[in-house]
Amino acid sequence: MENGGKDYKKLYEEALLTISEKEHVISDQQFELDKLRRHLFGFRSEKRTGNVGDDQLGLFELGVTKSVQEELSGSVSATTKPAPKKRAKGKGRMSLPEELRREEVVIEPSEPIEGCTRIGEEVTEVLEVVPASFYVKRYIRPKYARPNGEGIIIGTLPDRVIEKGLPSESVIAQMTVDKYVYGMPLHRQIDKYTKMGVRIPASSASDWVMRGWEQLRPLWELLRLVVTNQKYLQVDETPIKVLDRDNKNGIHQGYMWLYHAPVDRLVLFDYRKGRDQSGPKEMLADFRGIIQTDGYTVYDSLYGSHPDIHLTFCMAHARRKFVDAVKDDEKQANYVLDQMGKLYILEAQMRDGAMGWEQRTVLRKEQAEPVLNTLGKWLEENQYRYRPKSPMGQAIAYAHKRWAGLSAYVLHGQMEIDNNLVENAVRPLAVGRKAYLFAGSHQAAEMTAAMYSFMASCKKNKVNEFDWLKDVFERIQGHKQKDLYQLLPSNWEQYRPKTNQ
């Protein structure tokens, strides 16, 4: 039978090729769907059942010295308790802190005890609470007339956040901490205070918090200078919604850029209206040193070939790609994850051993560098083994392109293997977003950035946020400008007045 000159073999091969391409597309879409399902409904833990050369990084301190902090303090515009002794752990019962006040209640037997000999006692401790309450502090200042009509003597009121205002520094500090640490919006605080017998108008509460922020402006400016004068920063960004009448929907999508200084344990939030490169470009205009980021392209375009900034990357982000690729090639993906696991085991051992950064540098050189070299060689050999859009292809491409920056942490013990520390600093903001949904204005978003900066820095330094904020409110107006650095959360315990401890 005549076939009309058609080449059926060629048609068959073309059909097979088309089917193969469609299968690849279906496979890729199924992978993305599975990943979305895990994100929405699944268990999110990753646990399984820029270029820096060896000679580019000197082993010097990556933080900012006190002398430099003092110098920076002078450039800003003028607008510890000992650890409690641990109680012995009971069986299945938490131990209560020793520093808590004890109130004793003696319960005698209901039966007569005449003629009995006391042979001991049994003590049961329960945790009690007295709800917080407001009280009024009255400053009484006797007035004295000097002899011979030479004038009047009267005591001086302490510095106030709001001169002649009703709220004390402790009230403003508590409202600030409740909002920015515990995610309690002001309207919920007002409802709580009303039930406690104090009615505070919403406009007054908002004004009090804003006035507190105005007192902290010089300290926030110093925090920015100290953070950007570090030699090593971790950088990240996260969205925040802001009310904006000029936006057609009434809501503007802004961004908080985070700059974390691991050595000095300081965090800087910087609000920007967008996610473009203008934020980090301006904030890090004078920065010289190492930045560690995720794979966001803005960082690579800004600092990929920067002469004074070394761009390094987050191992956790690379690891997540291979976690997602396990279903694509279980054997090879698990091989990479096992190798990366060795790196994290070493980090955990050094952290548990409270090792200094010099010792960490030596151990990383001895134990982590061979693993990294092996993984780098594996990535090189397998970079063309998988389809580029397949999960394994994407994971390998991501890691291989950034491998020098991913491996750079071994060169200095004060660097981190990943960006988890800065990502942890985002969590209070994430809690706040769920509670109050958006910032009231761009100005309010800037204040929010400052307050989260201070609260996150307190947490990094294991400082009680309320104690720190109340003390700073009470002292900042009379504090010498050159000593402003003493009020930073990283220095506060060291310079805290003994009478307040």
Secondary structure as the mmCIF struct_conf table of DSSP 4:
data_model
#
loop_
_struct_conf.conf_type_id
_struct_conf.id
_struct_conf.beg_label_comp_id
_struct_conf.beg_label_asym_id
_struct_conf.beg_label_seq_id
_struct_conf.end_label_comp_id
_struct_conf.end_label_asym_id
_struct_conf.end_label_seq_id
TURN_TY1_P TURN_TY1_P1 GLY A 4 GLY A 5
HELX_RH_AL_P HELX_RH_AL_P1 TYR A 8 PHE A 41
BEND BEND1 GLY A 42 GLY A 42
TURN_TY1_P TURN_TY1_P2 ASP A 54 ASP A 55
BEND BEND2 GLN A 56 GLN A 56
BEND BEND3 GLY A 63 GLY A 63
HELX_RH_AL_P HELX_RH_AL_P2 LYS A 66 GLY A 74
TURN_TY1_P TURN_TY1_P3 SER A 75 SER A 75
BEND BEND4 VAL A 76 VAL A 76
HELX_LH_PP_P HELX_LH_PP_P1 LYS A 81 LYS A 89
BEND BEND5 LYS A 91 ARG A 93
HELX_LH_PP_P HELX_LH_PP_P2 MET A 94 PRO A 97
TURN_TY1_P TURN_TY1_P4 GLU A 98 GLU A 99
BEND BEND6 LEU A 100 LEU A 100
BEND BEND7 SER A 110 GLU A 111
TURN_TY1_P TURN_TY1_P5 GLU A 114 GLY A 115
STRN STRN1 LYS A 143 ALA A 145
HELX_LH_PP_P HELX_LH_PP_P3 ARG A 146 ARG A 146
HELX_RH_3T_P HELX_RH_3T_P1 PRO A 147 GLY A 149
STRN STRN2 ILE A 152 ILE A 154
HELX_LH_PP_P HELX_LH_PP_P4 GLY A 155 ASP A 159
BEND BEND8 VAL A 161 ILE A 162
TURN_TY1_P TURN_TY1_P6 GLU A 163 LYS A 164
BEND BEND9 LEU A 166 LEU A 166
HELX_RH_AL_P HELX_RH_AL_P3 GLU A 169 TYR A 180
TURN_TY1_P TURN_TY1_P7 VAL A 181 TYR A 182
HELX_RH_AL_P HELX_RH_AL_P4 LEU A 186 LYS A 195
TURN_TY1_P TURN_TY1_P8 MET A 196 GLY A 197
HELX_RH_AL_P HELX_RH_AL_P5 ALA A 202 THR A 228
TURN_TY1_P TURN_TY1_P9 ASN A 229 ASN A 229
BEND BEND10 LYS A 231 LYS A 231
STRN STRN3 TYR A 232 LEU A 243
TURN_TY1_P TURN_TY1_P10 ARG A 245 ASP A 246
BEND BEND11 ASN A 247 ASN A 247
TURN_TY1_P TURN_TY1_P11 LYS A 248 ASN A 249
BEND BEND12 GLY A 250 GLY A 250
STRN STRN4 ILE A 251 ALA A 261
TURN_TY1_P TURN_TY1_P12 PRO A 262 ARG A 265
STRN STRN5 LEU A 266 ARG A 272
BEND BEND13 LYS A 273 LYS A 273
BEND BEND14 ARG A 275 ASP A 276
TURN_TY1_P TURN_TY1_P13 GLN A 277 GLN A 277
HELX_RH_AL_P HELX_RH_AL_P6 SER A 278 MET A 283
TURN_TY1_P TURN_TY1_P14 LEU A 284 ASP A 286
STRN STRN6 GLY A 289 THR A 293
BEND BEND15 GLY A 295 GLY A 295
HELX_RH_AL_P HELX_RH_AL_P7 THR A 297 TYR A 303
TURN_TY1_P TURN_TY1_P15 GLY A 304 SER A 305
BEND BEND16 PRO A 307 ASP A 308
STRN STRN7 ILE A 309 PHE A 313
HELX_RH_AL_P HELX_RH_AL_P8 MET A 315 ASP A 324
TURN_TY1_P TURN_TY1_P16 ALA A 325 ASP A 328
HELX_RH_AL_P HELX_RH_AL_P9 GLU A 330 ASP A 352
TURN_TY1_P TURN_TY1_P17 GLY A 353 ALA A 354
HELX_RH_AL_P HELX_RH_AL_P10 TRP A 357 LEU A 363
HELX_RH_PI_P HELX_RH_PI_P1 ARG A 364 ALA A 368
HELX_RH_AL_P HELX_RH_AL_P11 GLU A 369 ASN A 382
TURN_TY1_P TURN_TY1_P18 GLN A 383 TYR A 384
BEND BEND17 ARG A 385 TYR A 386
TURN_TY1_P TURN_TY1_P19 PRO A 388 LYS A 389
BEND BEND18 SER A 390 SER A 390
HELX_RH_AL_P HELX_RH_AL_P12 PRO A 391 LYS A 401
TURN_TY1_P TURN_TY1_P20 ARG A 402 ARG A 402
HELX_RH_AL_P HELX_RH_AL_P13 TRP A 403 SER A 407
HELX_RH_3T_P HELX_RH_3T_P2 ALA A 408 LEU A 411
TURN_TY1_P TURN_TY1_P21 GLY A 413 GLN A 414
BEND BEND19 MET A 415 MET A 415
BEND BEND20 ILE A 417 ASN A 419
HELX_RH_AL_P HELX_RH_AL_P14 ASN A 420 ALA A 425
TURN_TY1_P TURN_TY1_P22 VAL A 426 VAL A 426
HELX_RH_AL_P HELX_RH_AL_P15 ARG A 427 TYR A 436
BEND BEND21 PHE A 438 PHE A 438
STRN STRN8 ALA A 439 ALA A 439
BEND BEND22 GLY A 440 SER A 441
HELX_RH_AL_P HELX_RH_AL_P16 HIS A 442 LYS A 460
TURN_TY1_P TURN_TY1_P23 ASN A 461 LYS A 462
HELX_RH_AL_P HELX_RH_AL_P17 GLU A 465 ARG A 475
HELX_RH_3T_P HELX_RH_3T_P3 ILE A 476 GLY A 478
BEND BEND23 HIS A 479 HIS A 479
HELX_RH_3T_P HELX_RH_3T_P4 GLN A 481 LEU A 487
BEND BEND24 LEU A 488 LEU A 488
TURN_TY1_P TURN_TY1_P24 PRO A 489 ASN A 491
HELX_RH_AL_P HELX_RH_AL_P18 TRP A 492 TYR A 495
BEND BEND25 ARG A 496 ARG A 496
HELX_RH_3T_P HELX_RH_3T_P5 LYS A 498 ASN A 500
#
